[in-house]
Amino acid sequence: MTMIRRVLVLLAICGVLYAPSVYAADDFSKNNPDIKKYEFARSYITALSYMKQIDERWEKNAPKKLFAGQKDKMIKATLNDLALDNSDLRIIKNYLLKYLT
């Protein structure tokens, strides 16, 4: 009988210690108004890093600087840069789309 009592006491102690952690984790995201603010800040900073990549790409690899006398290569380089910019802008839009409404 004492063994059963010890097991039940051990299970009760484990239950008492485990229940608040589960309740607190679930309740924290519901009752904390700053959760959405942190998500927005993370998304906004990530979007800004993509914008910085676009700016750096055009500053460092400007096709007019690299291919001054070669029209064909300049057009190809510009199209390549515009394609990369388009993909980066789409990624930025996906990060910030849920915050536009």
Secondary structure per residue as TSV (DSSP state, phi and psi in degrees):
chain	resnum	aa	ss	phi	psi
A	1	M	-	360.0	-35.1
A	2	T	H	-69.4	-30.5
A	3	M	H	-67.6	-41.1
A	4	I	H	-65.3	-40.5
A	5	R	H	-63.6	-40.4
A	6	R	H	-65.2	-41.6
A	7	V	H	-65.0	-42.9
A	8	L	H	-65.1	-39.5
A	9	V	H	-65.3	-42.1
A	10	L	H	-63.2	-43.4
A	11	L	H	-64.5	-38.2
A	12	A	H	-65.6	-41.7
A	13	I	H	-65.2	-43.3
A	14	C	H	-62.6	-40.2
A	15	G	H	-65.2	-39.7
A	16	V	H	-67.5	-36.8
A	17	L	H	-76.9	-31.6
A	18	Y	H	-82.4	-38.1
A	19	A	H	-60.6	-45.1
A	20	P	H	-64.4	-33.5
A	21	S	H	-67.9	-39.0
A	22	V	H	-68.7	-43.9
A	23	Y	H	-65.4	-41.1
A	24	A	H	-67.6	-39.4
A	25	A	H	-65.6	-40.8
A	26	D	H	-73.7	-39.2
A	27	D	H	-76.1	-27.1
A	28	F	H	-62.8	-46.0
A	29	S	H	-70.4	-26.4
A	30	K	H	-76.1	-40.8
A	31	N	H	-97.0	-5.7
A	32	N	-	-96.9	112.1
A	33	P	T	-73.6	-11.3
A	34	D	T	-84.0	-8.0
A	35	I	H	-58.7	-47.0
A	36	K	H	-66.2	-33.7
A	37	K	H	-65.0	-40.3
A	38	Y	H	-69.2	-38.2
A	39	E	H	-61.6	-44.1
A	40	F	H	-63.2	-43.5
A	41	A	H	-62.2	-42.7
A	42	R	H	-63.2	-45.2
A	43	S	H	-65.5	-40.7
A	44	Y	H	-66.2	-42.1
A	45	I	H	-66.9	-39.1
A	46	T	H	-64.4	-41.5
A	47	A	H	-63.5	-38.9
A	48	L	H	-65.3	-33.4
A	49	S	H	-67.0	-35.2
A	50	Y	H	-67.7	-37.7
A	51	M	H	-64.7	-36.8
A	52	K	H	-65.1	-38.6
A	53	Q	H	-62.1	-40.7
A	54	I	H	-63.0	-45.5
A	55	D	H	-63.4	-44.2
A	56	E	H	-64.2	-37.7
A	57	R	H	-60.9	-41.9
A	58	W	H	-78.0	-25.5
A	59	E	H	-76.1	-44.2
A	60	K	H	-81.1	-43.3
A	61	N	S	-111.7	41.2
A	62	A	-	-62.5	121.7
A	63	P	H	-59.7	-29.5
A	64	K	H	-66.8	-32.1
A	65	K	H	-76.1	-41.3
A	66	L	H	-76.8	-41.4
A	67	F	-	-121.5	66.1
A	68	A	S	-65.6	-43.0
A	69	G	S	-101.6	-3.5
A	70	Q	-	-110.5	99.6
A	71	K	H	-64.6	-42.5
A	72	D	H	-62.6	-46.1
A	73	K	H	-67.8	-34.6
A	74	M	H	-66.5	-40.8
A	75	I	H	-66.5	-43.2
A	76	K	H	-63.5	-42.8
A	77	A	H	-65.3	-39.2
A	78	T	H	-65.3	-43.0
A	79	L	H	-63.0	-39.6
A	80	N	H	-63.8	-45.6
A	81	D	H	-63.8	-38.8
A	82	L	H	-66.9	-35.7
A	83	A	H	-65.5	-42.5
A	84	L	H	-65.3	-39.6
A	85	D	H	-62.9	-40.9
A	86	N	H	-61.4	-44.6
A	87	S	H	-65.9	-40.0
A	88	D	H	-65.8	-39.5
A	89	L	H	-66.9	-34.1
A	90	R	H	-66.8	-38.9
A	91	I	H	-63.8	-43.0
A	92	I	H	-60.6	-43.7
A	93	K	H	-61.0	-40.6
A	94	N	H	-67.1	-33.8
A	95	Y	H	-68.3	-37.3
A	96	L	H	-104.0	-1.5
A	97	L	G	-62.5	-40.0
A	98	K	G	-71.3	-13.5
A	99	Y	G	-97.6	-2.3
A	100	L	-	-79.6	-19.0
A	101	T	-	-94.3	360.0
